[in-house]
């Protein structure tokens, strides 16, 4: 098991792999890796979503995503987080924009 470094890794997520003996081994997930996976997921669009949320839920989610992106960028400016966190901040910003539109607010 590799230790999670909060300056470079997500705190909420770990990936699991199997070693040569078949034992599950967890590893931390870096910001750029998560950003790439989420971008790929989002590239399929919202139209193929299987769940629906209200306009208000979309707007609240957008506000939380904007705050998350702002905090990542603040830490980037302070030098307390890895530079590839910008990629994750941009994914959050892009999704917040989509959620804002889905919630019924103009650009």
Secondary structure by P-SEA (a helix, b strand, c coil): ccccccccccccbbbbbbccccbbbbbbbcaaaaaaaaaaaaccccccccccccaaaaaaaaaaaaaaaaaaaaaaaaccccccaaaaaaaaaaaaaaaaaaacccc
